[in-house]
Amino acid sequence: MYLEKINCPNDIKYLSIDQLNILAQEIREALFNRLSKIGGHLGSNLGIVELTIALHYVFSFPNDKIVFDVSHQCYTHKILTGRKDGFLFEEHFKDVSGYTNYEESIYDLFKVGHTSTSISLASGLVKARDILNHHENVIAIIGDGSLSGGEALEGLNFVGSEIKSNFIIVVNDNEQSIAENHGGLYQNLKNLRNNSSQNNIFKAFNLDYIYLEEGNNLEKLISLFKKMKDINHPIVVHIHTQKGKGYHLAELNKEKWHYTKPFNQETGELINDVKLTYPSITANYLINKVKQDPKIVVVTAGVPLAIGLDQEKRNLLGQNYIDVGIAEEHAIALISGLAKNGCKPIFGTNATFLQRTYDQISQDLCLNNSPATIVIGNTSLISLNDVTHLGIFSISAFKNIPNLVLLAPTDKNEYLAMLDYSLNQNKHPTLILMPANKIIENTHNNIDFLSYEITQKGEKVCIIAEGNFYYLGLEATKLIEKELHFKPTLINPRILTHLDEKTLSSLKENHQLIITIEDGVIDGGFGEDIANYFSLTNMKVKTFGLHKKFIDRFNCNDILFQEGITSSQIKEFVKKEIQ
């Protein structure tokens, strides 16, 4: 076994091509070992094994610099740079993240988890190198799917005019984003692959260009990179690879195997698969709504599974479905235009990707008060836990944009009712936080989402708990009633951008303490608004939530305890405050 002897990139430089090919297979086996047990990005990593080996064989990292776009395809890179135990031994799986991380290794320069960033990041390395009179190679790797992102095109535009020195941009073209590619540039890539294009998008940016069809051929990759090493100008190295290479199921269904939960390698069946999820509920809802109302248009940005839209369901939507590719900013402006011209658009994505659209939401959507709907998943502490994909900043990020109505449902029925409300109104844009907790079907006493729902009337203490953390508030009220022998009031606020002053004012009569619980950071959150409302009164207000910091690969329960927002800790706080 060659892999067990590889502790740093220099260890592969003495291997023959045949030995490197064996190493490539061993790396794929290591990938299966890890991903079949804990999940992760499978297809992209299987496809880039040979490319990564060739880069480490030819170049001298970390003196030479490499930046992976998105970086979810960096697993082979990690294996070759001293982190193979994180793929070979289950007890070390948690030692490495699924993305590059400068805290893990000197071979990683950035923490990266979003698309279309590598060219811009690497161009900064290039400029710094030239200013400081250094001489290393700088390499940016970007997938074809990421090329549709505006930052990637901005980066290419900059490099084509402002950089006159060594810069190698590797386009890993596997003919696939997460789902299928969307955008005019992909026809150009296809033509370049077929050697039939007289128009080269990269040359249009004033960049040198070379193409390699056999992007999984180690010998040809090594030969190519030897020619590129120490080049004195920017060049795009366009390489055609096979996503999912080495696993026939992933080769046949690239979308399904882009990312996977734990699975049986022989059958491909997911382990402990959950069929009914909030994304699948969303998809089924949208399909039915489009049948009833052809004005409804569903928009995604390269991640249709964020709202449960697999290929079959996308086909059912027909012309009422638009995927803009990895171009979230465009998606927001698009839905504003759709709404202004009579359609009822709904854009679905993950919270971490909506961060990229703050300007468009403010200027293109809300300033124009276009009645479009945005649904975002993974907004919760109990969702994705990698530092690059946190959704815990969503409330504070978007809550203060004028005209926007931000809704936080607590369960399935409330979520679907909020979708109905948003699609049926024409007064304002709406942002809905998709629930992340287990699927619960409760009934609610009214559907006026611009006011709070009092789910339990009590005295002394009022707990206002939003969205996914409503049930944490419910647990706390039960514990207080049981152990402190009084019945607190419990409120589901539902709307986080506006205060229900009528309800809040009514609490002054027989309450001493208001507790807010939010599934996100406290700074700039809805709890601060409530505290401000009572600031000139005798009412005490305590906000429970997360402190403003990046957290990585965490256990949700551990964070809740550290932040003091378990039901027992809330009860103990009440015990101290209420005499």
C-alpha positions in Angstrom: 0.0 0.0 0.0 1.5 3.3 -1.1 -0.9 5.6 0.7 0.3 4.6 4.2 3.8 5.8 3.3 2.6 9.3 2.1 3.0 11.9 4.8 3.7 14.9 2.6 3.6 15.8 -1.1 7.3 15.1 -1.5 6.7 11.5 -0.8 4.9 11.0 -4.1 7.6 12.6 -6.3 9.6 9.4 -6.4 6.7 7.2 -7.6 6.4 6.0 -11.2 3.2 6.6 -13.2 2.1 3.0 -12.6 2.6 3.5 -8.9 0.8 6.9 -8.9 -2.2 5.2 -10.6 -2.2 2.6 -7.8 -2.1 5.4 -5.3 -5.1 7.1 -7.0 -7.1 3.9 -6.5 -6.0 3.7 -2.9 -7.1 7.3 -2.4 -10.5 6.5 -3.9 -10.8 3.6 -1.4 -10.0 6.0 1.4 -12.6 8.4 0.2 -15.2 5.6 0.3 -14.1 4.6 3.7 -14.8 8.0 5.1 -17.8 9.2 3.1 -19.8 5.9 3.3 -19.7 6.3 7.1 -20.1 10.0 7.7 -21.2 11.4 4.3 -19.6 14.3 2.4 -18.9 15.5 -1.2 -18.3 12.3 -3.1 -18.7 13.0 -6.9 -16.4 16.0 -7.1 -13.7 14.4 -5.1 -13.7 11.1 -7.1 -13.3 13.2 -10.3 -10.3 15.2 -9.2 -8.1 12.5 -7.7 -5.6 12.4 -10.6 -5.6 16.2 -11.1 -4.7 16.7 -7.5 -2.0 14.0 -7.5 -0.5 15.6 -10.7 -0.4 19.1 -9.1 1.4 17.8 -6.0 3.8 15.8 -8.1 4.9 18.8 -10.3 4.6 21.8 -7.9 6.2 22.4 -4.6 3.6 23.2 -2.0 3.3 25.0 0.3 6.0 27.3 -1.3 3.9 27.3 -4.4 0.3 28.3 -3.6 -3.0 26.6 -4.4 -6.5 27.8 -3.9 -9.5 25.4 -4.3 -12.8 27.0 -5.4 -15.6 26.0 -2.9 -12.9 23.6 -1.6 -15.3 20.7 -1.1 -13.2 18.8 -3.7 -10.0 19.1 -1.6 -10.1 15.6 0.0 -7.2 14.2 -2.1 -5.2 17.3 -1.3 -5.8 16.7 2.4 -4.8 13.1 2.1 -1.5 14.0 0.4 -0.7 16.8 2.9 -0.4 14.8 6.1 -4.1 14.3 6.9 -4.7 10.8 5.5 -5.7 9.4 8.9 -8.8 11.5 8.7 -9.9 9.3 5.8 -8.4 5.9 6.9 -9.4 5.7 10.6 -12.8 6.4 12.0 -11.5 7.7 15.2 -9.8 10.5 13.2 -12.7 11.4 10.9 -13.5 14.5 12.9 -9.9 15.7 12.8 -10.4 17.2 9.3 -13.2 19.3 7.9 -14.8 18.9 4.5 -13.2 22.1 3.2 -9.8 23.7 3.2 -8.9 25.1 6.6 -5.7 27.1 7.4 -6.0 26.0 11.1 -5.5 22.4 10.0 -2.5 22.7 7.7 0.1 25.0 6.2 -1.0 23.6 2.9 -4.4 25.3 3.2 -4.4 29.1 2.8 -8.1 29.8 3.3 -11.3 28.6 4.8 -13.5 28.4 1.8 -17.0 27.0 1.4 -18.7 29.1 -1.3 -18.3 29.1 -5.0 -16.6 31.3 -7.5 -14.0 32.7 -5.1 -10.7 31.0 -6.0 -9.6 33.3 -8.9 -10.1 36.4 -6.9 -8.5 35.0 -3.8 -5.5 33.7 -5.8 -5.1 36.9 -7.7 -4.5 38.6 -4.4 -1.8 36.1 -3.7 -0.3 36.8 -7.1 -0.3 40.6 -6.6 1.3 40.2 -3.1 3.9 37.9 -4.6 4.8 40.4 -7.3 4.9 43.4 -4.9 7.1 41.5 -2.5 9.3 40.2 -5.3 8.7 36.5 -4.6 8.7 33.9 -7.3 6.3 31.0 -6.4 3.7 29.5 -8.7 0.1 30.4 -7.8 -2.7 28.1 -8.9 -6.4 28.5 -8.7 -8.7 25.6 -9.2 -12.3 26.3 -10.2 -15.1 24.0 -11.5 -17.1 24.7 -14.5 -20.2 25.1 -12.3 -18.5 27.9 -10.3 -17.7 29.9 -13.5 -21.3 31.2 -13.6 -20.8 33.0 -10.4 -20.3 36.8 -10.8 -17.1 36.8 -8.6 -15.5 34.3 -10.9 -16.1 36.4 -14.0 -15.0 39.5 -12.1 -11.8 37.7 -11.2 -11.2 36.6 -14.8 -11.7 40.2 -16.0 -9.2 41.5 -13.4 -6.6 38.9 -14.2 -6.8 39.4 -17.9 -5.9 43.1 -17.6 -4.0 43.5 -14.4 -1.7 40.5 -14.0 1.3 40.0 -16.3 3.1 37.3 -14.3 2.7 33.6 -13.3 -0.9 32.6 -12.6 -2.3 29.2 -13.5 -6.1 28.9 -13.5 -7.2 25.3 -13.7 -10.8 24.9 -14.9 -12.0 21.5 -13.7 -14.7 20.8 -16.3 -16.8 17.8 -15.4 -19.9 19.1 -17.3 -21.8 19.5 -14.0 -22.5 21.9 -11.3 -24.4 20.4 -8.3 -27.4 19.9 -10.7 -27.0 20.5 -14.4 -25.2 23.6 -15.6 -27.2 26.6 -16.7 -25.9 29.6 -18.6 -24.7 30.6 -22.0 -21.0 30.1 -21.2 -21.6 26.3 -21.0 -22.2 26.0 -24.7 -18.9 27.7 -25.2 -17.2 25.2 -22.9 -18.8 22.4 -24.8 -17.6 23.8 -28.1 -14.1 24.2 -26.6 -14.2 20.5 -25.5 -15.2 19.6 -29.1 -12.6 21.9 -30.6 -15.4 23.6 -32.6 -15.4 27.1 -31.2 -14.0 30.1 -32.9 -15.0 32.1 -29.8 -13.1 31.4 -26.6 -14.5 32.9 -23.5 -11.1 32.9 -21.8 -9.3 34.4 -24.6 -12.0 37.1 -24.7 -10.8 38.0 -21.2 -7.3 38.4 -22.7 -6.0 35.1 -21.2 -3.8 32.4 -22.6 -5.5 29.0 -22.9 -4.8 25.3 -23.2 -7.1 22.3 -23.2 -6.6 18.7 -22.0 -9.4 16.2 -22.9 -8.1 13.3 -20.8 -8.3 15.0 -17.4 -8.1 11.8 -15.5 -4.9 10.6 -17.2 -2.1 11.0 -14.8 0.7 10.8 -17.3 -0.8 13.6 -19.5 -1.7 15.7 -16.5 1.9 15.6 -15.2 3.3 16.4 -18.6 1.0 19.3 -19.0 1.7 20.8 -15.6 5.5 20.5 -16.1 5.0 22.7 -19.1 2.9 25.2 -17.1 5.3 25.4 -14.1 7.0 28.8 -13.8 5.0 30.2 -16.7 5.5 34.0 -16.9 1.9 35.0 -17.6 -1.6 34.0 -16.7 -3.0 31.0 -18.4 -6.3 29.0 -18.2 -5.7 25.3 -18.2 -9.0 23.7 -19.2 -9.2 20.1 -18.1 -12.1 17.7 -18.8 -12.7 15.3 -15.9 -15.3 12.7 -15.0 -17.4 13.6 -11.9 -17.8 10.5 -9.8 -15.0 8.6 -11.5 -14.5 5.1 -10.1 -18.0 4.6 -8.7 -20.5 3.6 -11.4 -23.5 4.9 -9.5 -21.9 8.4 -9.1 -20.9 8.3 -12.8 -24.5 7.6 -13.8 -26.2 10.1 -11.5 -23.8 13.0 -10.9 -26.4 15.2 -9.2 -27.4 12.6 -6.6 -23.8 11.8 -5.6 -22.5 15.3 -5.5 -23.0 15.2 -1.8 -24.1 12.1 0.1 -25.2 11.1 3.6 -23.7 7.8 4.9 -24.4 5.0 2.4 -23.9 1.3 1.5 -21.1 1.3 -1.0 -22.3 -1.8 -2.8 -26.0 -0.8 -3.2 -25.8 2.9 -3.0 -28.6 3.0 -0.5 -28.5 5.7 2.1 -28.2 4.6 5.7 -31.0 5.8 7.9 -32.5 7.8 5.0 -35.4 10.1 5.9 -37.9 10.4 3.1 -40.1 13.2 4.4 -38.1 16.4 4.9 -38.9 20.1 4.8 -37.3 20.4 1.4 -39.4 17.5 0.0 -42.5 19.1 1.6 -41.6 22.3 -0.1 -41.2 20.7 -3.5 -44.5 18.9 -3.3 -46.3 22.0 -2.2 -44.8 24.0 -5.1 -45.7 21.4 -7.7 -49.3 21.5 -6.5 -49.4 25.3 -6.4 -48.1 25.7 -9.9 -50.9 23.4 -11.1 -53.4 25.7 -9.4 -51.8 29.0 -10.4 -49.6 29.3 -13.5 -48.4 32.7 -12.3 -46.2 31.0 -9.7 -42.6 30.7 -10.9 -40.0 28.7 -8.9 -36.4 29.9 -9.1 -33.2 28.2 -7.8 -29.5 29.0 -8.1 -27.7 25.8 -8.7 -29.0 24.0 -5.5 -32.5 22.9 -6.4 -32.4 20.2 -3.7 -32.4 22.9 -1.1 -36.1 23.0 -1.8 -36.4 19.3 -2.7 -36.5 19.6 -6.4 -34.9 16.6 -7.9 -34.8 16.2 -11.7 -38.2 14.5 -11.8 -39.9 17.3 -9.9 -38.1 20.0 -11.9 -39.6 18.4 -15.0 -43.1 18.6 -13.6 -42.7 22.3 -13.1 -41.9 22.8 -16.8 -41.5 26.5 -17.8 -42.5 27.6 -14.3 -39.1 26.5 -13.1 -35.9 28.5 -13.6 -32.4 27.6 -12.5 -30.0 30.5 -12.9 -27.0 28.4 -12.0 -24.6 29.6 -9.4 -25.7 33.2 -9.6 -27.6 34.1 -6.5 -27.4 37.8 -7.0 -29.0 37.5 -10.4 -31.7 35.3 -9.0 -32.8 38.1 -6.6 -33.0 40.7 -9.3 -34.8 38.2 -11.5 -37.6 37.5 -9.0 -38.0 41.2 -8.5 -38.6 41.6 -12.3 -40.9 38.6 -12.4 -43.0 40.0 -9.6 -43.2 43.5 -11.2 -44.5 42.0 -14.4 -47.3 39.9 -12.9 -45.8 36.6 -11.8 -45.5 35.2 -8.3 -41.9 34.2 -8.0 -40.4 32.1 -5.2 -36.7 31.7 -4.8 -35.3 28.8 -2.8 -31.7 28.3 -1.6 -29.7 27.7 1.5 -29.1 30.4 4.1 -25.4 30.4 3.7 -25.7 31.3 0.0 -28.3 34.0 0.5 -25.6 36.0 2.4 -24.2 36.8 -1.0 -27.3 38.7 -2.0 -27.6 41.4 0.6 -27.2 44.2 -1.8 -29.7 42.7 -4.3 -32.3 42.1 -1.6 -31.9 45.6 -0.4 -31.7 47.5 -3.7 -33.3 45.3 -6.4 -36.0 43.7 -4.3 -37.0 45.6 -1.2 -36.3 49.2 -2.4 -38.7 48.4 -5.2 -41.1 46.5 -2.8 -41.5 43.7 -5.3 -43.8 41.0 -3.8 -41.5 38.0 -4.3 -41.0 35.1 -1.9 -37.6 33.8 -0.7 -37.3 30.5 1.2 -34.1 29.6 2.8 -33.1 26.3 4.4 -30.4 25.4 6.9 -30.9 28.6 8.9 -30.6 26.9 12.3 -28.0 25.9 14.8 -29.3 22.4 14.3 -28.6 22.5 10.6 -25.2 22.4 8.8 -22.4 22.8 11.2 -19.3 23.6 9.1 -18.0 27.1 9.7 -18.4 27.9 5.9 -22.1 27.0 5.9 -23.6 28.5 9.0 -27.1 29.8 8.8 -27.2 31.4 12.3 -26.6 34.9 11.0 -29.7 35.0 8.8 -32.1 36.9 11.2 -29.6 39.6 12.1 -28.4 39.9 8.5 -31.8 40.5 6.8 -34.1 41.6 9.6 -33.4 45.3 9.3 -34.0 45.7 5.5 -37.0 48.0 5.0 -40.1 46.5 3.3 -39.0 42.9 3.9 -41.2 40.7 6.0 -39.2 37.9 7.7 -41.2 34.9 8.9 -40.1 32.1 11.2 -42.4 29.1 11.2 -42.3 26.6 14.0 -43.8 23.5 12.3 -45.1 22.1 9.0 -48.6 23.6 9.0 -47.4 27.0 10.0 -44.7 26.8 7.3 -47.2 25.9 4.5 -49.6 28.6 5.7 -46.8 31.2 5.5 -46.0 30.1 2.0 -49.7 30.5 1.1 -49.7 33.9 2.7 -46.7 35.2 0.9 -47.7 33.9 -2.6 -51.2 35.3 -2.2 -50.2 38.8 -1.2 -48.8 41.6 -3.3 -47.8 44.2 -0.8 -44.2 43.3 0.1 -41.3 40.9 -0.3 -41.2 38.0 2.1 -38.3 35.9 3.5 -39.3 32.6 5.1 -36.9 30.5 7.3 -37.6 26.9 6.5 -37.9 24.9 9.7 -35.0 22.6 10.6 -36.4 20.6 13.5 -38.4 17.4 13.2 -41.6 17.6 11.3 -44.5 18.5 13.6 -48.1 19.2 12.6 -49.6 21.6 15.1 -52.7 23.7 14.8 -52.6 27.5 15.3 -55.2 29.9 16.6 -54.9 32.4 13.8 -52.9 33.0 10.6 -52.3 36.7 11.0 -48.6 36.5 10.6 -48.1 40.2 11.2 -49.0 39.6 14.8 -47.7 37.3 17.6 -49.4 34.1 18.6 -49.9 33.7 22.3 -49.9 29.9 22.7 -50.1 30.0 26.5 -51.4 32.7 28.7 -49.7 33.1 32.1 -48.1 35.5 34.5 -44.8 36.9 35.8 -42.6 35.6 33.0 -43.2 35.7 29.2 -41.1 33.6 26.9 -41.0 34.6 23.3 -39.3 31.8 21.3 -39.0 32.0 17.5 -39.0 29.3 14.8 -37.0 26.2 15.6 -36.4 27.3 19.2 -40.1 27.7 19.9 -40.1 24.1 21.3 -37.1 25.0 23.5 -39.3 27.8 24.9 -42.1 25.3 25.3 -39.9 23.0 27.3 -38.7 25.8 29.5 -42.3 26.9 30.3 -43.3 23.4 31.3 -40.2 23.1 33.5 -40.9 26.5 35.2 -44.5 25.6 35.8 -43.5 22.2 37.3 -40.7 23.4 39.5 -41.4 27.0 40.2 -45.1 26.6 40.5 -46.4 29.4 38.3 -47.5 29.4 34.7 -45.5 31.6 32.3 -46.8 33.1 29.1 -45.5 31.6 25.9 -45.4 33.4 22.6 -44.6 32.3 19.0 -43.6 35.6 17.4 -43.7 34.4 13.8 -42.7 37.7 12.3 -39.2 39.0 13.1 -39.1 42.2 11.2 -41.9 44.0 13.0 -42.9 44.3 16.6 -46.4 43.4 17.7 -46.7 46.4 20.0 -50.2 45.6 21.0 -49.3 42.2 22.4 -46.1 43.4 24.0 -47.9 46.3 25.7 -50.4 43.9 27.2 -47.6 42.1 29.0 -46.8 45.1 31.2 -49.9 44.4 33.3 -48.9 41.1 35.0 -45.3 40.3 33.9 -42.0 41.1 35.4 -39.6 39.4 33.0 -39.5 38.9 29.2 -37.3 36.2 27.8 -36.5 36.0 24.1 -35.0 32.9 22.6 -33.7 33.0 19.0 -32.1 30.5 16.8 -29.3 32.8 15.7 -26.9 35.5 17.0 -28.2 37.9 19.6 -26.5 41.0 18.1 -28.9 42.6 15.7 -31.5 39.9 16.4 -35.2 40.2 17.2 -34.6 39.9 20.9 -32.7 43.2 20.9 -35.8 44.9 19.3 -38.0 43.6 22.1 -35.4 44.7 24.7 -35.4 48.2 23.2 -39.2 48.4 23.2 -39.2 47.9 27.0 -36.0 49.9 27.7 -37.8 52.8 29.3 -40.1 50.6 31.4 -39.6 48.6 34.6 -39.8 45.4 32.5 -36.7 43.2 32.6 -35.7 41.6 29.3 -33.2 38.8 28.9 -32.2 37.7 25.4 -31.1 34.1 24.9 -29.2 33.2 21.7 -25.8 32.8 20.2 -22.8 35.1 20.6 -21.4 36.7 17.4 -18.6 34.3 16.4 -17.8 31.7 13.8 -18.2 28.2 15.1 -17.0 25.0 13.4 -18.0 21.4 13.4 -19.9 21.6 16.6 -22.4 19.6 18.5 -25.6 21.5 18.8 -26.3 20.4 22.3 -22.9 21.4 23.4 -23.3 24.9 22.0 -26.7 25.3 23.6 -25.2 24.4 27.0 -22.2 26.7 26.5 -24.5 29.6 25.6 -26.8 28.9 28.5 -29.9 28.2 26.5 -31.1 24.8 27.6 -34.5 24.6 29.2 -33.0 23.9 32.6 -30.6 26.8 32.4 -33.5 29.1 31.4 -35.5 27.8 34.3 -32.6 28.5 36.7 -32.3 32.0 35.4 -36.0 32.6 36.0 -35.7 31.2 39.5 -33.0 33.8 40.3 -34.9 36.7 38.8 -38.4 35.9 40.1 -38.7 36.1 43.9 
